[in-house]
Amino acid sequence: MTFTIDAHVHVFTTDMPLIDNPRHAPKYSFTHEDLIATLDENGVDRAVIAAASPWGDYNDYTWSALRAHRQRLRGTAIFRHPMERSALEAMSRDGFCGIRLPFIGLPKLPDVTTFEYRSLFRRLADLDWHVHPHVDGEDLPKILPTLEASGVKIVVDHLGRPNAEGINSAGFKRLLQSIEKGRTWVKVSGGYRLGPQSKDYARELLRVAGADRLVWASDCPFVGHEKQFAYTATMDWLVDAIPDPTARAKIFGETARALYFNGE
């Protein structure tokens, strides 16, 4: 059976509490019902909700979405405090499968080598969760070694967010090295944020990593870029970026099915 899985979407409502000084503050809701309708309209079977930094560790609405659509959705959370294994196990039962590190835009990158972070990463590895670092590409070399040492799965979004040096940037090269270590995946997403060269990033990732390490994602509902892109444009982008239909089939769904849904 062929699946199409969107590995990076957001859901939220206008009455959810925002953190102080958020990067984005949407004036509209994109509910989990809106998400399911969007998936159905575009022939997409499943999706993964990425925790969004404007709402910090208010994971409650994502939890509601996962409970409402257990067969079709998985999700990540943001944690501001240490989490006991029992709490993580409860979240796992409802469809949480990873955490997002909301570090992008911070004046200083948190020290992920502290015991608090290292113990969390090990606990996540034990539960087969993944860590989704939300950082600029240039910061990947600063956090990947600690994540790799923990044994946790790593999922990097938006093609690794290379800087102006593109595939020659230190961050992108370090990402490729991490993939070769065997527990890192990359979301082929956010091309609209990165410009025309984003297709070159996708092709280089495919050349080095192969389709078994890549998952497609829309970034719907395009927070900060609303109404500038149609959902179908993100699918068309992948068709253009990855001409090989066999590789594309894996990126559109097969790899994500194994990564997020345990092959179910």
C-alpha positions as CSV (number, residue, x, y, z in Angstrom):
1,M,0.0,0.0,0.0
2,T,1.3,3.5,-0.9
3,F,1.1,6.2,1.7
4,T,1.6,9.9,1.5
5,I,2.7,11.4,4.8
6,D,3.2,15.1,5.6
7,A,6.0,15.1,8.2
8,H,5.8,18.7,9.3
9,V,2.5,20.6,10.0
10,H,1.2,22.8,12.8
11,V,-2.1,23.1,14.5
12,F,-3.2,25.9,16.9
13,T,-6.1,28.1,18.0
14,T,-6.2,31.8,18.7
15,D,-7.0,31.2,22.4
16,M,-3.8,29.2,23.1
17,P,-1.4,31.0,25.4
18,L,1.6,32.5,23.6
19,I,5.1,32.7,25.2
20,D,6.5,36.1,25.9
21,N,7.8,37.8,22.7
22,P,7.0,35.0,20.3
23,R,8.6,34.8,16.8
24,H,5.1,34.6,15.3
25,A,1.7,35.4,16.7
26,P,-1.0,34.1,14.3
27,K,-4.3,35.9,14.4
28,Y,-6.2,32.9,13.1
29,S,-6.8,29.3,14.1
30,F,-5.7,26.2,12.2
31,T,-7.4,23.5,14.0
32,H,-6.9,19.7,13.8
33,E,-10.2,19.5,11.9
34,D,-8.7,22.1,9.4
35,L,-5.6,19.9,9.1
36,I,-7.6,16.7,8.4
37,A,-9.7,18.5,5.8
38,T,-6.5,19.8,4.1
39,L,-5.0,16.3,4.1
40,D,-8.2,14.9,2.6
41,E,-8.4,17.6,-0.1
42,N,-4.9,16.8,-1.2
43,G,-4.9,13.0,-1.0
44,V,-2.5,12.9,2.0
45,D,-3.0,10.0,4.3
46,R,-1.2,11.0,7.5
47,A,0.7,13.8,9.1
48,V,3.1,14.7,11.9
49,I,2.4,17.8,14.0
50,A,5.6,19.7,14.8
51,A,5.5,21.6,18.1
52,A,5.7,25.3,17.4
53,S,7.8,27.6,19.5
54,P,5.2,30.5,19.8
55,W,3.2,28.3,22.3
56,G,6.2,26.9,24.2
57,D,5.4,23.8,26.2
58,Y,1.6,24.2,25.9
59,N,1.3,20.8,24.3
60,D,-2.3,20.3,25.2
61,Y,-3.9,21.1,21.9
62,T,-1.5,18.8,20.0
63,W,-2.4,16.1,22.5
64,S,-6.1,16.7,21.8
65,A,-5.4,16.4,18.1
66,L,-3.5,13.1,18.5
67,R,-6.3,11.6,20.6
68,A,-8.9,12.7,18.0
69,H,-7.0,11.2,15.1
70,R,-4.9,8.4,16.5
71,Q,-4.6,6.5,13.3
72,R,-3.6,9.5,11.1
73,L,-1.5,11.8,13.3
74,R,1.7,11.7,15.3
75,G,3.3,14.7,17.1
76,T,6.2,16.2,18.8
77,A,6.2,18.3,22.0
78,I,8.3,21.0,23.6
79,F,9.5,20.6,27.2
80,R,10.7,23.4,29.4
81,H,11.2,21.1,32.4
82,P,12.6,17.6,33.0
83,M,10.2,14.8,32.1
84,E,9.8,11.6,34.0
85,R,9.6,8.4,32.0
86,S,6.1,7.7,33.2
87,A,4.9,11.0,31.7
88,L,6.6,10.2,28.4
89,E,5.1,6.8,28.3
90,A,1.7,8.2,28.7
91,M,2.3,10.7,25.8
92,S,3.6,7.8,23.7
93,R,0.4,5.9,24.0
94,D,-1.5,8.9,22.5
95,G,0.9,9.4,19.6
96,F,3.7,11.6,20.7
97,C,7.0,10.4,19.2
98,G,9.5,13.2,19.7
99,I,10.5,16.5,21.0
100,R,11.4,19.8,19.3
101,L,14.2,22.0,20.6
102,P,12.9,25.6,20.1
103,F,16.4,27.2,19.9
104,I,16.1,29.2,16.7
105,G,16.3,33.0,17.2
106,L,17.7,32.7,20.7
107,P,20.5,35.2,21.5
108,K,22.5,32.2,22.8
109,L,22.2,28.5,22.2
110,P,21.4,26.5,25.4
111,D,24.1,24.2,26.6
112,V,22.8,20.7,25.6
113,T,25.8,19.0,27.3
114,T,24.3,19.5,30.8
115,F,23.0,16.5,32.7
116,E,19.4,17.8,32.4
117,Y,19.6,17.6,28.6
118,R,21.7,14.5,28.4
119,S,19.4,12.5,30.7
120,L,16.4,13.7,28.7
121,F,18.0,12.6,25.4
122,R,18.9,9.2,26.8
123,R,15.4,8.7,28.1
124,L,14.0,9.6,24.7
125,A,16.3,7.1,23.1
126,D,15.2,4.4,25.4
127,L,11.6,5.1,24.4
128,D,12.5,5.3,20.6
129,W,11.5,8.9,20.4
130,H,13.4,11.4,18.2
131,V,14.8,14.9,18.8
132,H,13.8,17.6,16.3
133,P,16.3,20.5,16.6
134,H,14.8,23.8,15.6
135,V,18.0,25.7,14.8
136,D,19.8,27.5,12.1
137,G,22.0,25.3,10.0
138,E,25.1,27.0,11.3
139,D,24.2,25.8,14.8
140,L,23.9,22.1,13.9
141,P,27.6,21.3,14.5
142,K,27.2,22.7,18.1
143,I,24.4,20.2,19.1
144,L,24.7,17.2,16.8
145,P,27.6,15.6,18.7
146,T,25.7,15.5,22.0
147,L,22.5,14.2,20.3
148,E,24.5,11.5,18.4
149,A,26.3,10.4,21.6
150,S,22.9,9.9,23.4
151,G,21.7,7.4,20.8
152,V,18.5,9.2,20.2
153,K,17.0,9.5,16.7
154,I,17.5,12.9,15.1
155,V,15.2,14.6,12.6
156,V,16.3,17.9,11.1
157,D,13.8,20.1,9.3
158,H,13.8,22.3,6.3
159,L,16.7,20.7,4.4
160,G,19.1,21.6,7.3
161,R,18.6,25.3,6.8
162,P,21.9,26.0,5.1
163,N,23.3,29.5,5.2
164,A,24.4,31.4,2.1
165,E,27.2,28.9,1.4
166,G,24.5,26.3,0.7
167,I,25.8,22.7,0.4
168,N,29.3,23.9,1.1
169,S,28.3,25.4,4.5
170,A,29.8,23.8,7.6
171,G,26.3,23.1,9.0
172,F,25.2,21.2,5.9
173,K,28.3,19.2,5.7
174,R,28.0,18.3,9.4
175,L,24.4,17.2,8.7
176,L,25.6,14.8,6.0
177,Q,28.1,13.3,8.4
178,S,25.4,12.8,11.0
179,I,23.2,11.0,8.5
180,E,26.0,8.7,7.7
181,K,26.2,7.7,11.4
182,G,22.8,6.0,10.9
183,R,20.3,7.7,13.2
184,T,19.6,11.0,11.5
185,W,16.8,11.9,9.1
186,V,16.0,15.2,7.2
187,K,12.7,16.7,6.3
188,V,12.6,17.8,2.7
189,S,10.6,20.8,3.6
190,G,10.6,24.6,3.7
191,G,11.8,25.0,0.1
192,Y,9.7,28.1,-0.2
193,R,11.7,29.6,2.7
194,L,15.1,28.9,1.2
195,G,14.9,30.0,-2.4
196,P,15.5,28.4,-5.8
197,Q,18.7,26.7,-4.5
198,S,16.6,24.6,-2.1
199,K,16.2,22.0,-4.9
200,D,19.9,21.7,-5.0
201,Y,19.9,20.9,-1.3
202,A,17.3,18.2,-1.8
203,R,19.3,16.6,-4.6
204,E,22.5,16.7,-2.6
205,L,20.8,15.1,0.4
206,L,19.4,12.4,-1.9
207,R,22.8,11.8,-3.5
208,V,24.6,11.4,-0.1
209,A,21.9,10.1,2.2
210,G,19.5,8.2,0.0
211,A,15.7,8.3,0.1
212,D,15.6,6.1,3.3
213,R,16.8,9.1,5.3
214,L,14.5,11.7,3.8
215,V,10.8,12.6,4.5
216,W,8.6,15.1,2.7
217,A,6.8,17.8,4.6
218,S,4.6,20.8,3.7
219,D,5.1,23.1,6.7
220,C,1.4,23.8,6.5
221,P,-0.2,26.3,7.3
222,F,2.9,28.3,6.4
223,V,3.1,30.5,9.4
224,G,4.5,33.9,8.5
225,H,3.9,33.2,4.8
226,E,0.2,32.6,4.8
227,K,-1.7,32.7,1.5
228,Q,1.6,32.9,-0.4
229,F,1.7,29.2,-1.2
230,A,-0.8,26.5,-2.1
231,Y,-0.5,23.2,-0.3
232,T,-0.2,21.4,-3.6
233,A,2.8,23.6,-4.5
234,T,4.9,21.9,-1.8
235,M,4.1,18.5,-3.5
236,D,4.9,19.9,-6.9
237,W,8.1,21.2,-5.6
238,L,9.2,17.7,-4.6
239,V,8.2,16.3,-7.9
240,D,10.5,18.8,-9.6
241,A,13.3,18.5,-7.1
242,I,13.4,14.7,-7.1
243,P,12.7,13.4,-10.7
244,D,13.3,9.7,-9.7
245,P,9.8,8.3,-9.0
246,T,11.1,5.4,-6.9
247,A,13.1,7.7,-4.6
248,R,10.2,10.2,-4.5
249,A,7.7,7.5,-3.4
250,K,9.9,6.7,-0.4
251,I,10.3,10.4,0.5
252,F,6.6,11.1,0.1
253,G,5.6,8.4,2.5
254,E,7.4,5.1,2.9
255,T,10.3,6.5,4.9
256,A,8.0,8.5,7.2
257,R,5.7,5.5,7.7
258,A,8.7,3.6,9.1
259,L,10.1,6.5,11.1
260,Y,6.9,7.9,12.7
261,F,4.3,5.1,12.5
262,N,6.5,2.0,13.0
263,G,5.6,0.7,9.6
264,E,1.9,0.5,10.4
